[in-house]
Amino acid sequence: MYAWWWRVLPGPWWVRVLISLLVAAGVVLFCFTVVFPAIADHLAINDGTVDGQ
């Protein structure tokens, strides 16, 4: 998959690295702004099992 990605990208190696970093940053941004808030209600991260009494 990574070899395919590298072959598909245009330009010299530094342009390919820059494009790859921008795409990776876009995927991370998409996950933090869309995906994670959408699934947060279905996760039991804040449900503690120890009472504070």
Biopython code that builds the backbone (N, CA, C, O; Angstrom):
import numpy as np
from Bio.PDB.StructureBuilder import StructureBuilder

atoms = [
    (1, "MET", "N", (0.825, -1.178, 0.000)),
    (1, "MET", "CA", (0.000, 0.000, 0.000)),
    (1, "MET", "C", (0.880, 1.256, 0.000)),
    (1, "MET", "O", (0.592, 2.215, -0.716)),
    (2, "TYR", "N", (1.939, 1.250, 0.794)),
    (2, "TYR", "CA", (2.784, 2.437, 0.860)),
    (2, "TYR", "C", (3.550, 2.635, -0.436)),
    (2, "TYR", "O", (3.776, 3.770, -0.854)),
    (3, "ALA", "N", (3.956, 1.541, -1.080)),
    (3, "ALA", "CA", (4.641, 1.652, -2.371)),
    (3, "ALA", "C", (3.684, 2.227, -3.414)),
    (3, "ALA", "O", (4.084, 3.048, -4.239)),
    (4, "TRP", "N", (2.435, 1.802, -3.380)),
    (4, "TRP", "CA", (1.442, 2.351, -4.305)),
    (4, "TRP", "C", (1.278, 3.846, -4.059)),
    (4, "TRP", "O", (1.252, 4.631, -5.006)),
    (5, "TRP", "N", (1.166, 4.247, -2.787)),
    (5, "TRP", "CA", (0.993, 5.656, -2.438)),
    (5, "TRP", "C", (2.177, 6.480, -2.958)),
    (5, "TRP", "O", (1.994, 7.568, -3.503)),
    (6, "TRP", "N", (3.384, 5.951, -2.782)),
    (6, "TRP", "CA", (4.579, 6.663, -3.203)),
    (6, "TRP", "C", (4.639, 6.794, -4.730)),
    (6, "TRP", "O", (5.082, 7.822, -5.243)),
    (7, "ARG", "N", (4.200, 5.768, -5.451)),
    (7, "ARG", "CA", (4.200, 5.819, -6.920)),
    (7, "ARG", "C", (3.144, 6.777, -7.457)),
    (7, "ARG", "O", (3.356, 7.410, -8.492)),
    (8, "VAL", "N", (2.025, 6.891, -6.777)),
    (8, "VAL", "CA", (0.917, 7.718, -7.260)),
    (8, "VAL", "C", (1.197, 9.208, -7.071)),
    (8, "VAL", "O", (0.756, 10.029, -7.876)),
    (9, "LEU", "N", (1.921, 9.557, -6.020)),
    (9, "LEU", "CA", (2.167, 10.969, -5.744)),
    (9, "LEU", "C", (3.086, 11.592, -6.799)),
    (9, "LEU", "O", (4.040, 10.961, -7.253)),
    (10, "PRO", "N", (2.789, 12.834, -7.181)),
    (10, "PRO", "CA", (3.626, 13.498, -8.190)),
    (10, "PRO", "C", (4.834, 14.188, -7.561)),
    (10, "PRO", "O", (4.865, 14.418, -6.352)),
    (11, "GLY", "N", (5.804, 14.509, -8.369)),
    (11, "GLY", "CA", (6.920, 15.341, -7.948)),
    (11, "GLY", "C", (8.099, 14.578, -7.392)),
    (11, "GLY", "O", (8.089, 13.350, -7.321)),
    (12, "PRO", "N", (9.126, 15.333, -6.993)),
    (12, "PRO", "CA", (10.305, 14.712, -6.382)),
    (12, "PRO", "C", (9.992, 14.213, -4.976)),
    (12, "PRO", "O", (8.881, 14.385, -4.475)),
    (13, "TRP", "N", (10.984, 13.593, -4.348)),
    (13, "TRP", "CA", (10.731, 12.932, -3.061)),
    (13, "TRP", "C", (10.290, 13.910, -1.977)),
    (13, "TRP", "O", (9.469, 13.555, -1.132)),
    (14, "TRP", "N", (10.823, 15.147, -1.984)),
    (14, "TRP", "CA", (10.460, 16.088, -0.928)),
    (14, "TRP", "C", (9.025, 16.571, -1.082)),
    (14, "TRP", "O", (8.373, 16.885, -0.086)),
    (15, "VAL", "N", (8.522, 16.638, -2.305)),
    (15, "VAL", "CA", (7.117, 16.999, -2.524)),
    (15, "VAL", "C", (6.223, 15.853, -2.067)),
    (15, "VAL", "O", (5.164, 16.079, -1.481)),
    (16, "ARG", "N", (6.649, 14.630, -2.333)),
    (16, "ARG", "CA", (5.883, 13.466, -1.886)),
    (16, "ARG", "C", (5.819, 13.395, -0.371)),
    (16, "ARG", "O", (4.778, 13.063, 0.196)),
    (17, "VAL", "N", (6.932, 13.706, 0.289)),
    (17, "VAL", "CA", (6.940, 13.713, 1.758)),
    (17, "VAL", "C", (6.009, 14.798, 2.276)),
    (17, "VAL", "O", (5.246, 14.561, 3.213)),
    (18, "LEU", "N", (6.060, 15.974, 1.684)),
    (18, "LEU", "CA", (5.190, 17.075, 2.108)),
    (18, "LEU", "C", (3.719, 16.728, 1.916)),
    (18, "LEU", "O", (2.902, 16.972, 2.803)),
    (19, "ILE", "N", (3.381, 16.165, 0.774)),
    (19, "ILE", "CA", (1.992, 15.772, 0.516)),
    (19, "ILE", "C", (1.556, 14.689, 1.503)),
    (19, "ILE", "O", (0.437, 14.723, 2.014)),
    (20, "SER", "N", (2.438, 13.734, 1.768)),
    (20, "SER", "CA", (2.109, 12.662, 2.707)),
    (20, "SER", "C", (1.872, 13.213, 4.115)),
    (20, "SER", "O", (0.948, 12.780, 4.804)),
    (21, "LEU", "N", (2.699, 14.163, 4.541)),
    (21, "LEU", "CA", (2.507, 14.776, 5.862)),
    (21, "LEU", "C", (1.204, 15.569, 5.928)),
    (21, "LEU", "O", (0.510, 15.541, 6.944)),
    (22, "LEU", "N", (0.871, 16.272, 4.853)),
    (22, "LEU", "CA", (-0.387, 17.032, 4.827)),
    (22, "LEU", "C", (-1.600, 16.104, 4.865)),
    (22, "LEU", "O", (-2.586, 16.393, 5.544)),
    (23, "VAL", "N", (-1.528, 15.003, 4.145)),
    (23, "VAL", "CA", (-2.632, 14.040, 4.150)),
    (23, "VAL", "C", (-2.761, 13.403, 5.536)),
    (23, "VAL", "O", (-3.872, 13.232, 6.037)),
    (24, "ALA", "N", (-1.636, 13.054, 6.153)),
    (24, "ALA", "CA", (-1.677, 12.467, 7.493)),
    (24, "ALA", "C", (-2.257, 13.459, 8.505)),
    (24, "ALA", "O", (-3.052, 13.076, 9.364)),
    (25, "ALA", "N", (-1.864, 14.721, 8.405)),
    (25, "ALA", "CA", (-2.417, 15.741, 9.296)),
    (25, "ALA", "C", (-3.912, 15.920, 9.060)),
    (25, "ALA", "O", (-4.669, 16.127, 10.008)),
    (26, "GLY", "N", (-4.338, 15.841, 7.815)),
    (26, "GLY", "CA", (-5.767, 15.941, 7.509)),
    (26, "GLY", "C", (-6.560, 14.782, 8.083)),
    (26, "GLY", "O", (-7.669, 14.970, 8.582)),
    (27, "VAL", "N", (-5.998, 13.586, 8.014)),
    (27, "VAL", "CA", (-6.673, 12.412, 8.576)),
    (27, "VAL", "C", (-6.786, 12.544, 10.093)),
    (27, "VAL", "O", (-7.833, 12.237, 10.664)),
    (28, "VAL", "N", (-5.726, 12.995, 10.745)),
    (28, "VAL", "CA", (-5.766, 13.186, 12.204)),
    (28, "VAL", "C", (-6.784, 14.255, 12.571)),
    (28, "VAL", "O", (-7.556, 14.076, 13.513)),
    (29, "LEU", "N", (-6.795, 15.352, 11.845)),
    (29, "LEU", "CA", (-7.768, 16.419, 12.106)),
    (29, "LEU", "C", (-9.196, 15.922, 11.913)),
    (29, "LEU", "O", (-10.074, 16.229, 12.720)),
    (30, "PHE", "N", (-9.431, 15.161, 10.855)),
    (30, "PHE", "CA", (-10.760, 14.594, 10.603)),
    (30, "PHE", "C", (-11.182, 13.666, 11.740)),
    (30, "PHE", "O", (-12.334, 13.691, 12.172)),
    (31, "CYS", "N", (-10.252, 12.853, 12.220)),
    (31, "CYS", "CA", (-10.574, 11.935, 13.318)),
    (31, "CYS", "C", (-10.949, 12.700, 14.582)),
    (31, "CYS", "O", (-11.933, 12.368, 15.242)),
    (32, "PHE", "N", (-10.159, 13.735, 14.924)),
    (32, "PHE", "CA", (-10.426, 14.472, 16.156)),
    (32, "PHE", "C", (-11.656, 15.360, 16.080)),
    (32, "PHE", "O", (-12.265, 15.638, 17.113)),
    (33, "THR", "N", (-12.042, 15.814, 14.895)),
    (33, "THR", "CA", (-13.190, 16.713, 14.797)),
    (33, "THR", "C", (-14.488, 16.012, 14.428)),
    (33, "THR", "O", (-15.565, 16.522, 14.738)),
    (34, "VAL", "N", (-14.416, 14.845, 13.767)),
    (34, "VAL", "CA", (-15.632, 14.182, 13.302)),
    (34, "VAL", "C", (-15.799, 12.796, 13.920)),
    (34, "VAL", "O", (-16.827, 12.511, 14.535)),
    (35, "VAL", "N", (-14.814, 11.948, 13.763)),
    (35, "VAL", "CA", (-14.964, 10.546, 14.143)),
    (35, "VAL", "C", (-15.030, 10.373, 15.653)),
    (35, "VAL", "O", (-15.970, 9.766, 16.165)),
    (36, "PHE", "N", (-14.044, 10.898, 16.370)),
    (36, "PHE", "CA", (-14.012, 10.686, 17.820)),
    (36, "PHE", "C", (-15.219, 11.296, 18.547)),
    (36, "PHE", "O", (-15.767, 10.637, 19.430)),
    (37, "PRO", "N", (-15.660, 12.515, 18.222)),
    (37, "PRO", "CA", (-16.875, 13.019, 18.871)),
    (37, "PRO", "C", (-18.114, 12.186, 18.535)),
    (37, "PRO", "O", (-19.026, 12.086, 19.355)),
    (38, "ALA", "N", (-18.159, 11.591, 17.350)),
    (38, "ALA", "CA", (-19.325, 10.797, 16.961)),
    (38, "ALA", "C", (-19.401, 9.494, 17.745)),
    (38, "ALA", "O", (-20.499, 9.016, 18.032)),
    (39, "ILE", "N", (-18.265, 8.912, 18.095)),
    (39, "ILE", "CA", (-18.289, 7.624, 18.807)),
    (39, "ILE", "C", (-18.090, 7.774, 20.309)),
    (39, "ILE", "O", (-18.108, 6.776, 21.030)),
    (40, "ALA", "N", (-17.898, 9.002, 20.800)),
    (40, "ALA", "CA", (-17.616, 9.216, 22.218)),
    (40, "ALA", "C", (-18.759, 8.741, 23.113)),
    (40, "ALA", "O", (-18.514, 8.249, 24.214)),
    (41, "ASP", "N", (-19.989, 8.878, 22.662)),
    (41, "ASP", "CA", (-21.127, 8.471, 23.477)),
    (41, "ASP", "C", (-21.216, 6.953, 23.616)),
    (41, "ASP", "O", (-21.852, 6.454, 24.545)),
    (42, "HIS", "N", (-20.603, 6.233, 22.726)),
    (42, "HIS", "CA", (-20.678, 4.777, 22.747)),
    (42, "HIS", "C", (-19.527, 4.135, 23.524)),
    (42, "HIS", "O", (-19.504, 2.917, 23.702)),
    (43, "LEU", "N", (-18.587, 4.933, 23.979)),
    (43, "LEU", "CA", (-17.451, 4.417, 24.729)),
    (43, "LEU", "C", (-17.664, 4.642, 26.221)),
    (43, "LEU", "O", (-18.275, 5.633, 26.623)),
    (44, "ALA", "N", (-17.172, 3.742, 27.024)),
    (44, "ALA", "CA", (-17.348, 3.833, 28.479)),
    (44, "ALA", "C", (-16.066, 4.323, 29.128)),
    (44, "ALA", "O", (-15.612, 3.744, 30.115)),
    (45, "ILE", "N", (-15.479, 5.378, 28.589)),
    (45, "ILE", "CA", (-14.207, 5.862, 29.114)),
    (45, "ILE", "C", (-14.389, 6.536, 30.464)),
    (45, "ILE", "O", (-13.563, 6.341, 31.356)),
    (46, "ASN", "N", (-15.433, 7.316, 30.641)),
    (46, "ASN", "CA", (-15.646, 8.066, 31.870)),
    (46, "ASN", "C", (-16.506, 7.340, 32.892)),
    (46, "ASN", "O", (-16.846, 7.907, 33.930)),
    (47, "ASP", "N", (-16.862, 6.088, 32.610)),
    (47, "ASP", "CA", (-17.670, 5.333, 33.557)),
    (47, "ASP", "C", (-16.751, 4.611, 34.538)),
    (47, "ASP", "O", (-16.192, 3.559, 34.229)),
    (48, "GLY", "N", (-16.608, 5.190, 35.715)),
    (48, "GLY", "CA", (-15.751, 4.578, 36.728)),
    (48, "GLY", "C", (-16.447, 3.431, 37.419)),
    (48, "GLY", "O", (-17.675, 3.396, 37.492)),
    (49, "THR", "N", (-15.676, 2.497, 37.923)),
    (49, "THR", "CA", (-16.251, 1.352, 38.623)),
    (49, "THR", "C", (-16.022, 1.422, 40.121)),
    (49, "THR", "O", (-16.479, 0.547, 40.855)),
    (50, "VAL", "N", (-15.317, 2.458, 40.593)),
    (50, "VAL", "CA", (-15.038, 2.609, 42.009)),
    (50, "VAL", "C", (-15.810, 3.817, 42.509)),
    (50, "VAL", "O", (-15.704, 4.907, 41.946)),
    (51, "ASP", "N", (-16.598, 3.620, 43.580)),
    (51, "ASP", "CA", (-17.347, 4.736, 44.165)),
    (51, "ASP", "C", (-16.431, 5.578, 45.027)),
    (51, "ASP", "O", (-15.441, 5.083, 45.566)),
    (52, "GLY", "N", (-16.761, 6.849, 45.156)),
    (52, "GLY", "CA", (-15.950, 7.762, 45.958)),
    (52, "GLY", "C", (-16.372, 7.819, 47.409)),
    (52, "GLY", "O", (-16.045, 8.788, 48.095)),
    (53, "GLN", "N", (-17.084, 6.825, 47.904)),
    (53, "GLN", "CA", (-17.577, 6.867, 49.292)),
    (53, "GLN", "C", (-16.595, 6.321, 50.258)),
    (53, "GLN", "O", (-16.863, 6.289, 51.459)),
]
sb = StructureBuilder()
sb.init_structure("model")
sb.init_model(0)
sb.init_chain("A")
sb.init_seg("    ")
for serial, (resi, resn, name, xyz) in enumerate(atoms, 1):
    if name == "N":
        sb.init_residue(resn, " ", resi, " ")
    sb.init_atom(name, np.array(xyz, "f"), 0.0, 1.0, " ", f" {name:<3s}", serial, name[0])
structure = sb.get_structure()
